[in-house]
Amino acid sequence: MANIDLKNMEKLIALMVENDLSALQYEHGDLKIELKRGCAAPPTALTAPPVAPVQSAAPAAEPPADENAGLVPIASPMVGTFYAAPDPDSPPFISVGATVGPDTAVCLIEAMKVFNEIKAEVSGTIEKIAVKNAEAVEYGQALFYVRPS
């Protein structure tokens, strides 16, 4: 079996952290490494403190209406860093109230030093921007909400 030195192991761990990965598999020749993080088991009923029932004299309120009802999310197609503008000195690609079409560029997502232009893929009006500039985003996370036209 092949050996891996500590520096290479640290590089693999840094890669996981930088890209917010929960698992990583690495194979090179007969060397096979599988790393996982964030796999802590939830507390069991035996270790959790007892919960007393809460009694309320007031009637149960209706759950709040979904503030994004009727809106279509533009989701991140990858893990990376969200950028609202093509560079720091330029205005954002879009803002709330902007009309977009399927081919309208709405932002950039930088992943592994590559900037990927993200298209709206829907027609309508931008109602909400769900992330801040230079914020880390997850795969499938809503970036914008569009009222379809």
C-alpha positions in Angstrom: 0.0 0.0 0.0 1.2 3.5 -0.9 1.9 6.1 1.8 0.7 9.7 1.8 2.7 12.4 3.6 1.2 14.9 6.0 1.6 17.9 3.6 -0.6 16.1 1.0 -3.1 15.2 3.6 -3.3 18.8 4.7 -3.8 19.9 1.1 -6.7 17.5 0.7 -8.3 18.8 4.0 -7.8 22.4 2.9 -9.5 21.5 -0.5 -12.5 20.2 1.5 -12.7 23.3 3.6 -12.2 25.8 0.8 -15.0 24.2 -1.3 -17.2 23.4 1.7 -17.2 19.7 0.8 -18.6 17.2 3.3 -16.8 14.2 1.7 -13.8 13.6 -0.6 -12.4 10.5 -2.2 -8.9 10.4 -3.5 -7.2 7.6 -5.4 -3.7 7.5 -6.9 -2.3 4.1 -7.8 -3.0 1.7 -4.9 -3.5 4.7 -2.5 -7.2 5.3 -1.6 -8.3 7.9 0.8 -11.9 8.8 1.8 -12.4 11.9 4.1 -15.7 13.0 5.6 -16.5 15.9 7.9 -19.6 17.1 9.7 -20.8 13.6 10.4 -21.5 14.0 14.1 -24.5 12.0 15.3 -27.4 13.9 16.7 -28.1 13.5 20.4 -30.3 10.6 21.4 -33.4 10.7 23.6 -31.3 9.3 26.4 -28.9 12.2 26.4 -31.3 15.0 25.6 -32.9 16.8 28.5 -36.6 16.1 29.1 -39.0 18.6 27.4 -42.0 19.7 29.4 -45.2 20.3 27.4 -46.0 23.9 26.8 -49.6 25.0 27.4 -50.9 28.2 25.8 -54.1 30.0 26.5 -54.0 31.8 23.1 -55.3 30.0 20.0 -52.6 28.7 17.6 -51.7 31.3 15.1 -51.7 30.5 11.4 -48.3 29.9 10.0 -46.9 32.9 8.1 -47.6 33.0 4.4 -44.6 32.0 2.2 -43.1 35.3 1.2 -41.8 33.8 -2.0 -45.1 32.3 -3.1 -45.6 32.7 -6.8 -41.9 33.5 -7.3 -39.4 31.4 -9.3 -36.0 31.0 -7.7 -32.8 31.3 -9.8 -30.7 28.6 -8.0 -26.9 28.3 -7.9 -25.8 25.5 -10.2 -22.6 25.0 -8.1 -20.8 25.6 -4.9 -18.7 28.8 -5.0 -18.6 32.5 -4.3 -21.4 34.8 -5.6 -20.4 38.0 -7.4 -23.2 40.5 -8.3 -20.9 42.4 -10.8 -18.3 41.5 -13.4 -15.6 43.3 -11.4 -15.5 45.6 -8.3 -15.7 48.8 -10.3 -18.7 47.8 -12.4 -22.4 48.0 -11.5 -24.3 44.8 -10.7 -25.6 42.7 -13.5 -29.1 43.2 -12.2 -31.1 44.8 -9.4 -34.5 44.4 -7.9 -37.1 45.4 -10.4 -35.0 44.5 -13.4 -36.6 42.5 -16.2 -34.8 39.4 -17.2 -35.0 36.8 -19.9 -33.7 33.2 -20.1 -30.3 34.4 -21.6 -29.8 37.4 -19.2 -26.6 37.2 -17.2 -27.6 37.7 -13.5 -24.3 37.1 -11.7 -20.9 35.3 -11.6 -20.1 32.3 -9.4 -16.4 31.7 -8.8 -15.4 28.1 -8.2 -11.8 26.9 -8.1 -10.6 30.2 -9.6 -13.0 30.0 -12.6 -15.7 32.6 -13.0 -18.9 31.2 -14.3 -21.6 33.5 -15.7 -25.0 32.5 -14.5 -28.1 33.0 -16.7 -31.6 33.7 -15.5 -33.1 30.8 -17.5 -36.6 32.3 -16.8 -38.4 35.4 -18.0 -39.8 37.9 -15.5 -39.0 40.6 -13.0 -36.4 40.3 -10.2 -38.3 40.6 -6.9 -35.6 39.7 -4.4 -31.9 39.1 -4.3 -31.3 36.4 -1.7 -27.5 36.6 -1.3 -24.9 39.3 -0.7 -21.9 40.0 -2.9 -18.8 37.9 -2.3 -20.9 35.4 -0.2 -20.3 31.7 -0.4 -23.2 29.8 -2.0 -24.2 26.1 -2.0 -25.5 24.0 -4.9 -29.2 24.6 -5.4 -29.3 27.7 -3.1 -31.7 30.4 -4.3 -29.8 33.4 -5.5 -32.7 35.5 -6.8 -36.5 35.3 -6.9 -38.3 36.2 -10.1 -41.9 37.0 -10.7 -42.5 35.2 -13.9 -44.0 37.1 -16.8 
